[in-house]
Amino acid sequence: MKKRRVIMGIIFIIWSVFFITDFSLARANKSPIFAIPITIYKDGGSTEYYGLGYKVIKYVNLTVERGPEVVKIDFGTWFLRFSPQ
């Protein structure tokens, strides 16, 4: 019983580190580290990343002057939908 509780605690701590790291990067308008890119859209490079229980969507617009630029990054559950603008 005690061993099971320790293992569950370690798993929770690891998940928390992944979640907090990717959330902090999303707030700073940067790509996540621990989430995996699943879908890349052909609108300039917008990407959907899936993590352990969360989803990060990076919206990118393609401009003539500066090339691809990150417009915003959304962070939410796996049910978060891609909706530019």
QUIPE-V790903 format. One record per backbone hydrogen bond with DSSP energy under -1.0 kcal/mol. NH is the residue of the N-H (numbers start at 1). CO is the residue of the C=O. If there is no record, write none. Layout:
NH|CO  NH|CO
//
This chain:
5|1  6|2  7|3  8|4  9|5  10|6  11|7  12|8  13|9  14|10  15|11  16|12  17|13  18|14  19|15  20|16  21|17  22|18  23|19  24|20  25|21  26|22  27|23  28|24  29|26  30|25  36|50  38|48  39|48  41|46  47|58  48|39  49|56  50|36  51|54  53|51  55|76  56|49  57|74  58|47  59|72  61|69  63|67  67|63  69|61  71|59  74|57  76|55  80|77
//
